[in-house]
Amino acid sequence: MRLPPQFVELTRQQLSADEAERLCLALQEEPVVSARLNPLKTDARLSLPRVPWCDGAYYLPSRPPFTFDPLLHAGVYYVQEASSMYLSEVVRQYLPQESLLALDLCAAPGGKTTLLLSRLPEGSLLVSNEPEPRRAAVLQENVAKWGSPSCVVTQNKPDDFALLPSAFDFILTDVPCSGEGMFRKEPQALAQWSLEGVALCQRRQRGILSGVWPALKPGGLLVYSTCTFNRLECEDNTRWIARELGAELLFERHFYPHAFRGEGFFIAALRKRGEPQASALPAAKPEPLPMLCGDFSLQTFPKSRAALPSKYAAFIQRLCRKLRVLSCGVPLAELRGKDWLPSPSLALSAAYVRGTYREVELSYAEALSYLRREALRLDCPGGIVLLTFRRHPLGFAKSVGGRANNLYPREWRILTTHAPSSPFTLLPA
């Protein structure tokens, strides 16, 4: 890898000559691979080195064929870069223990959103947003597979959230950046890097922060992060937030690949100035929904139905009026032609009550066929069935006379027809 000379010079200006040299050498090495287990779906422990700042996260010796692991598609784990998991420690140190409203502003593909859904105080609600449509679709898929009912996925610009003044106790802004920390992982980031691009990113980042700032409560916590090294997009921006927007800088830290086992990452925590405001959210009356465990209220849309956490039903309805909401709570059913079919997200939800639909356990080969959206032969009575692999739900099918109409979402399907030489799953049987 040939690093841009201007990048090398900028790095030498920020670090000692020895440390800059060590960083540049580390960028020539292979990327580190890590994954994080979903506590909603497994209590397994792996015999692998642990990521020290995040419970349930492990370093892998190499990059396995994740695409062919049905447990990945079932949301049992998420493949995430280890340094970015330090968000877990920031949440532990700087957020209160009581439930709160949170926003992940630039959330795709969903690594930090799924981490927050496992780490935010119990009873919290997370709004997970992505402005770009294709990336928002990926985010929606990954949130559905993770299975938490305490999430709303939106597709809006940062300044759209100014329509919700002082709504959030916590906002994560993992902003688009020049991607220096991804050089050894994404060759495109290296090819596109320039000093002009760094300056452009800094201006864009400040616009994002200014746009969303009104939505953060006085006394609320902002976490700012990038996957880059340079001071312009990192320390200079945290000082700008404190000075221009009005905040107290609580913490900031760089993760360099020569010093930590992970890719490049920067994270900072800031407290918005002003007296904290107590939330007064009217809770809706829970409705009896026997297919779900928990307190939910039914919400009917023109072509879908969803169960909203009762505590936040009024707030979610407000979001639906003001913003573009892609999914919320537990999607229950979708209108297909004249028929209502169970939502794929229902099968994957941690709130789903097992036994609501008949279950059919699939072999490894059958699971891959289902995930490719191929036809299956099922020896079971007709009707909707839940297909599982190692007891973990994958999705629904409609059994018709010994065969199954595959109801797996077309946009989620595995596209490759290649099959691994032997079955692969990250978790031991």
N, C-alpha and C positions, 0 to 999 in steps of 0.2 A: 504494500500500500504506500503510495506517495502522497504525503500530507501537503496541503497548500502552504507555500512559504509564508503567506500572511497569517495563516492560522498558527504556524509554529512561532512566528515572531510575537503574536498577540499572547500566546501561552507563556512565552519567556518573560513578557512584561508583567504577568500576573503571578507567576510562580518562581521559585528559585531555579537557577540553571539546572541543578541536579534533578529537581522534581519535574521540571518541564521535560527533561530528557526521558525520565522514567515513564511519564504519561505518554509521550509519543511512541515509546517502545511498546507499552501496553496496548496501544491501539493497533498494533500489528498482530496481536494474538487472537485466538479464536474467542467468540463471544461466550459468555457464561449462560447456561440454561437453568431455569428454575421454575417451579410450579407451586401452587398454593391450594390446599384442600378446602373443600366447602363444608364448614361445620354443620350446615343445615342438612347435609346428606350423608356424611360419614364421620365416624370417630376414629378412623384408621390412623396408624402411625407407620411411617416408612423407615426402613433401615438405610437412610441416606443422610448426608450432612445437612443440618438445619440452617435456614437463614436466621441469623441471631436476633434480628429485630422484628420478626413477624412469626407468631405462633402458627403452626400448621403449614409452614412453607419450607421447601427443600431444594437443595442444589442437585441437579442431575449430572451424571458423568458425561453425557453427550445428548444430542437432540434426537429423541426417538421419533418414530412415525406417528405423531399424535393424531393425525387425521383418521387413522384406522383403529382408534381406541373408542369403543362405544361409551365408555365412562366419561370421556371428555364431552361428548355430545349430550350426555345425561346431566351435565353440570356438576359432576362429582369433584372436579378440580378445574383450575384455570391456570394457563401458562402465562406467567407474568415475570417481567424483569425484576431481579432481586432488589436493586437499589431503590426502585420506586415503591417497594413495599414498606419503606421507612415511614410512609404515611401512617401506618398502623401505630407506630411509636408516637408520632406527633399527636394523633387523636387521643391516645392514652394520656399524654402529659397535659394537653391544653384544653380539652373539652370537659365540661361537667358531666356528671353521671346521670343526670335526669334527661328524659327524652327531649328531642329537639327537631327542628326543621332544618334540613341541609340541602345544599345545591352543589352538584358536580357540573360545572359550567361547560367544560370542553371534554366530554366524557368518553367518546369513542376511542378504542373499540370496547372498553368496559372494564379494564383491569382495576383501576382505582375505584370505580363504582362498586364492583363486586366485593372489593376489600372493605369499603365503607359499609356495605350492607351487612358485613360480618362483624364490624368493629364499632359502629355507632352505638350509643346507649340504647338499651332495650326500649321499644316503644317509639323510636324515632321514625321519621319519614324522610326519604331521600328523593329529590328531583334530579334526574340524570338527563343532561341536555347535550345535544350535538347539532350544530347548525347545518352541516353538509348532509344532504339527503342520503347518499349511499352509505356514508359512515354511520348515520343515524339508524339505518336499517340493521347494520351489524351490531350496533349497541343494543337495539331492541331484542335481537336474537340472543345475545349473551346474557342480558338481564333475565329474559324468560328462562333460559337454561339454568341460571343460578338459583332461581326458584323463590326468591324472597318476595312476600306480598307487600313489602313496605317501600315500594319504589314506583315512581312515575317517570316515564320516558318522554321527553319533549324534543322538538326540533325548532329551535328559535335562535335568533341573534342575541348576543350578550345584552345589548341595550333594551331588548324587549322585556327583560326582567325588571326594568325600572317601573313597569306597570304594577309591580308588587312591592311598593316601598316598605322598607324595614320588615320584610317577610321572613328572612332567614337568619337563624342563629349562627350558621356556619356555611361558608362558601369555599369550595375548592376550585382554584383556577390553575389547572395544568395546561398552560398556554402553548399554542403553536410557537415553535422556535426554530433556530438554525440547525438544530439536531447534531451538534458536535459530539454529544455523548453516544450517538448511534452510528458513528463512522464505521466501526468494525462489524456492525450488524446490518446496516443498510447502505450499500455502495452508492445509492442515489443521493443520500445526504451528503456524502463526501463530494460527489461530482457537482452538486449544486451550491456548495458553500462559497461565500464571498463576503468581504467586509461590507459591501453594499447590502447584501442580504441580511447581515447581522443588524445593521441600522434600521432596515425596513421592519425586521421582526420586532425590534424594540418599540418602534412607533405603533405597530399593530398591537403589541401586548398592552401598551398604555391605553390605547383606545378600548380594548376589551375590559380592562380594569375600571376605567372611568364609566363605561356603560353599565356595568353590573353593580357598581358601588352603592347606588341608592337602595338596592334590594337587601343589603346587609344591615342588620339591626345595629344601633349604637351598642357598643360593648361586645358585638359579635366577633367571631374569629374568621379571618381570611387565611387560607393556606395558598401560597404561591409556589409553583414549581415549574421547572423546565428540564429538558434532557440535553442541556448544553453546558459549556464551561465558562464562556466569556463573561466578564464583569458587566458589560453593557446590558445583557439580558437577565442578569442575576442580581448582584448587589446593587448596581445602579438603579434598577427598578424597585427593589425593596425600599431604598432610600427615597425614591420618588413617591411611592405609595404613602410612606410615613409623612413626608413633607407636604405633598400636594393634595392628597385625599384625606389625610387626617387619621393617622394610626400610630400605634406603638409597636415597634419591632421587638418581638419576643425571642426569636430564634431563627438561625439560618445555618445551613450546612451544605457543603459540596460532597458528592461521592465521586471520586476519581477511580477509574479502573485499575490503576497501579497501586492504590491504597486499600480498596475494598473489592470484594468479590462480586462484581456486578458491572453494569454499564454506567456511563456518565449521567449524573443526576444532581439537581439542585433543588432544595426545598426550604421554605421560610414560613414562619407563622407570624401574623400581625393581628393586633387587637384594634378594632375600630374605636375611635374616641367617642365618648358620650356615656351616659348612664344606661345600663342594661334595661331592656323593656321586657316585662313578663308577657308571655303569649296568652291570649284568651280565645282559644279555638272551640267553637261549639261542636260537641260530639253528636253524631247521629245515633238514633236508636238502632242497635243491632237487629238484624233480621235472621230468621232461621234458614240457614243454607246448609243442609246436611252433608253436602259433598266437601265442605271446608271445616277446618278446625280454627276457631278464633272468632272475634267479633267483626262482622262485615255488614255492609249495607249494599243492596243491589242497585246498580246503575245500568239503565238501558239506553243504548245508542241506536241509531238507525239500522246498523248492520252488525251490531255486537252487543254483548252483555258482559259486565265486569262486576266483581265484588270489591268494594272499596273498604279499607280499614275504617271502621266506624268513627274512630277518634279523629280522622282527617278527612272524612267524606266531604264536609262543607268546603274545606280548603281545596281539595282536588277538583270539586265542581267549579270553584272559582278559577282554578288553573285552566280548566276546559273552556271557560268563557273568554279568557284573556289571551291564551297561548295555544300553540299547536301541540296537542298532546297525542302521542302515538300509542301509548298503552299505559294502564294504571291499575294498581292493585293486582288482583287475580283475574285475568281475562277468562271468562267462563264459556262463552259460546260465540259462534260466528254464523251469519246467515249465508248459506251457499245455495244459490238459486231459491228454491222454496223451502229448503230444509235448514234447521238449526243443528249445527254439529259442534261437539265440544272443542274448545280452543286447544291448540297444541300446548299453550302455556299452562293450561290447567293440569295436564299430565305431569308437567315438570315442577309444579309449585310445591313448596314444602308445606303449604297449608292444605293440600289435597288429602282427603280421607281415603286411605287405601281400602279397597273393597267396594267402592262406589260403582266401578265397572269391573266386569270379569277381566282377569289378567292371564296373559299367555307369556310364558318365559321363552326367550329366543336363545338359540345357540349363537356362537360368535359369528359364523357365516351368515346366519339369518339376520342378525342384528345389522351387519354391514349392508345386506340387501335392503333391509328396511330403510336405513339411513341414506341409501342411494335412491330411494323412492321406487324400488322395483316391486313387482308383484310377489306375494307370498302365498304359500299353501298353509292353511290353518285348520287343525282338527278341533273345532269348537263350534258351539251353537252360533246362529246368526246374530248380528247386532254389533254395537260398538264394543270393542275390547281394548284394553290397555296392554301394550307390548312392553316387556321388561327385559333387561339383560342383567344377570346377577342380582336380580330383585330391584334394580334401579329402573324407574320408568323412562322410556324413550319417547313414547307418543302413542297416538290412537290409530286404530285401523277399524274398518267395517267388515265384519265377517259375513260372507255371502256364499253359502253352498260349498264349503271346503276351501275357498280362496278368500283373499283379503284385499279389499280396496285400501290402498296405502294412503293414509291421511297426513303423512309427514309433509311439512311445508316445502313446496317446490324450491323456494329461495334458500332453504337451509341444507339441501341435499348435498351429499358427497358427490363431486363431479367426476373424479377419476374412477376408472374401472379396474385399476391396478389393485392387486390384493397382496398383502404381506406374505412372506414365505411361511411365517408361523403367527399364530394369534398374539396380539399385543394388547396389554392393558398396563397402565402405570401402577395400579394398586394390586397387591397380591390377592389371589383367590381366597 
